[in-house]
Each structure stands twice: as structure tokens, then as C-alpha cells.
Amino acid sequence: MRIRPRRNRANASVRGMVRETRLSLEQLVYPLFLLEDRNAFQPIPSMPGISRFGLEKLMVEVDECMNAGVTNFILFPAVDEKYKDKYATYSLDASNFYLTAVRQLKKRFPEAVFISDVAMDPYSSDGHDGLVINNQIVNDETLPILSAMAVAQAEAGFDIIGPSDMMDGRIGAIRRALEGAKHHNTRILSYAAKYASSFYGPFRDAVGSARQ
């Protein structure tokens, strides 16, 4: 036989060298759901074992994760209805609890990686990831809102901007906005391939998106 696949798996060193898929703690990202009340703790019924945290409780959770070797976190805000409007303006308020939290988290855990969520739905009274005009989600008019949100998050200290909105062209728009604001080293991570998944529903519960 001239073709002998067994020689490529003959010993542990060779197998380790050519193994394609590996999973390690360094690759894991822990989703965390943030509340405005600093001492709050709320289990999420649709996500058993997962809870929403106020910042004080969140600090403890992150500290335990860091000690266990999990260093990457993506933060989602659960925004009270009183802050929501059609244009998600609360997302741009530098004093909002989401941006305030990441400033404090980065100060305490500078070696951790914090990923943001860029989308209108946590802040929108319409409950959608895009701006709604005449009962339609308008793609192009949404991009400036998302771009401004991304810049606000970068300025607060997020290491990676995570657009989850699924608007066409938003990666380019956000990149241009970040460059214009001199956030050259802020990365972008899109994780928007969720449109055919039943797993997205609990996330809407967790952040309290309006159901319009």
C-alpha cells in the first residue's frame, strides 16, 4: 500500500501536531447579563442555571471565572423600560449602567477580555435590532445608530465590539466610525448567524427585549 493513513496517527506527538479542532478554556466566552441595581441577582427561568447580575455580584462572578481560567466575557444589558425609546438613545449615554460597568470591570480585571453587544433591541421601545419606521425595519438609517453605539462602547473600555443586529453593511460602518474616533485597536466580532435558531429566544428574555 502506498497510501497509509495510519502513519499520520502513529503516536501522540504526530496526532497532536495535525489535530484540526481543539477546545480550550482560552476559547470560551461567558455570556453575562447585567442589571442596573448593583446588588441585584435574578435567575433567568428560560435559561436554567444562568442569572442576571448587578455589578457587585458580577464582579464576584468574573473573579471566580478568572481564577478558573475563563478570561473572556460578553456583556448584555437588561434595560428598564423607562430608558427605552425608538432610537435607543440610552445606549449612547456615557453614564448608563452598561458603560459604567465595563469601565469598572476593566479597571479591576485588566487582563480579561470584555465583548460588547451592539444592537438596538435592549434599548428600543420597538424591541427590534433596527430602527422601525412605518412598521418596517430600515437598514441604512440604523447604521449610524449602531456606529455611535459602538464608539461609545469602545470609549468605555470594551476590547471587542460585538454587532448582533444583522443589518447589512454594519461591519464597514462600525469600522469606519471606530477609525474616525481613533479606536484603531478595538476589534469587531460578528456573531449574527442566529436567524434560524430557537436558541435566540432565551436571550431576548434575558435582556428584556420588548415584543412588538
N, C-alpha and C positions, 0 to 999 in steps of 0.2 A: 504493500500500500504506500503510495506517495503522499496521500492526504491523511494525516494522523492528528486529529484534534486533541487526542489525549496528551500529546507533548506540551500543549499550551495550558494544561491544568495539572501538570505533573507534581508540583509542590506548592506550598503555601505562598512562597515568595512570588512565583510567577502568577499565581491566581490573584494575589493582591495587586500586582502591577497592572493587570489588564482588566480587572473588575470594573464594570461600567457604572453601576449605580450604588452609591453608598449613602447612608443616612447617619448623621452625627448630630450632637447637641448644637454645634455651631450653625446648623442649617435650619433649626427650628425657630419659628416665630410664634410668640404667645399673644393672642388677642386679649386686650384688656378693655373693659367698659367703664367709663369714668362718669361719676356723678358730681354735681356742684357742691353738695354737702360734704365737707372734708372728712367727716366721721361716718359717712353712710356705708351700709353694706346690704345689698339686696340680691338674693338668689334670683336667677332668671328661670322661670318654670319651663320654658321651651328649650332651654339648654342645660340639662341636668348637670350639676357639678360646677357650673360657671355662674359667676355673680358680677354685679356692678359694684364698683368701689368708689368711695370718696378718697381724696388724695392721701389722707393719713393711712388708711387701710391699704391703699395701693402701694405706698412706699414699703410697707411690710411685705406685701406680696412680691414686689420686684426684688427686694433684698433676699428673700428666700430663693427665688428663681436664680438670681446671680450666684448664690452660694452653691446651687445645684448644677451650675454650668450653662443655664439658659440665659443668654445675654441679649436676645432680640425681641422687641415688643412692638405691637401695633396698637395704637390707642384709638378708641371710638368714643365720642361724647354722647351721653344720653341727656338731651337738652330739654329743659322745661318748655311747655307750650308758650309761656309768656314771652319767651325770647324769639319765637319763630315769626317770620314774615315771608312774603312772596319772594324776596330777593336774598334771603339767607344772610342778612346784614350782620347778625350777631357773630357770624364766623370770622368777621374782619375786625371785631373789637379786640384790641390788644389786651384788654383786661378780662376777657371771658375766661371761664374756669378751665377750658381745654388748653389754651395757650399758656395760661398761668401755670398749669400743672407741669407741662413739659419743661418749662424753664427751671422749675424746682427739681424735677427728676434728673435733668441733665447736670444740674449742679451737684446733686448727691451721687449720681451714678454716671460719671463722665465717660466711662468705658463701655456703657451699654449703647445699643443702637435702638433709637426710637423712630418708628414709622408712623406717619400721619394718615388720616383718611380725608381725601379731597372728594367731596360730593355735597350736593345741596340738601339731601334728604334729612339729615339730622336737624337742620336749621330751618327747613322750609315748611311753611304753613300748608303747602300743597302736598308735601310728603314725597316729592319726586327728586331724582338726582339732577334734573334740569329745570330751567325756568319754564313755567307754564303760561302761555298766552292763548286766549280763546280756546281753551281745552286741548291745546297741543303743546308738547314739549318742543321748544325751539332750540335747535342745536347751536347755531352760531352765536346767538345772544347769550347763551350760557357760558361760553368760553371765557369772556372777560371776568365773570364772577369766579369761576374756578381758578383762573390765573391769579387773581387778587388773593383768594383764599390760600393758594399755595405759597405765595410770597409771605403772607402773614405767618404761616406755619414755619417757614424756613427761618424767618426772623426770630421766632420764639425759640428755635433750637432743634427742631426736628432734623434728624440726619437724612431721612429719606421721605420723599413726598409720594403718597400712595393714592393716585386717582382711581376711584372705583365707580365713576359716574357713567362710563360708556358713551360719552359724547364724542362724535367724530372730530378729530383734529386737536383734541385737548392736550396730547403729549407735546406737540410742537408749540402750542400756545403757552403752556406752562413753562416749557424750557426757555422760550424767549423772555417770558416775564421774570424768571429766576435770573437769567443772564443780565437782563436790564437792571435788576436790583442788586447785582454783583454777588449773587449766591452761586458762584461758579462750581463749588464743590458739593452742592446739595444734589443728591441723586433722585431719580424718579423710578418708581416701581409700579407698574400697572398690574392689577390683579382682577380684571373686569370680566373674565370669561365665566360668568355665572348665570347667564340669561336662561339656560335650560336646566337649572339645578334647583331641586327642592330644598337644598341646604341653605339657601339665602334667606328664607323666611324667618328663621330664628334671629338673624342679625337685625332685621327690621324691628322685631320685638325688643331686642336688647338695647337699641338706641332710641326706641320710642318714635319711629317714623310715623307721621300722620298717614292715615289711609284714605286718600281722596280718589 
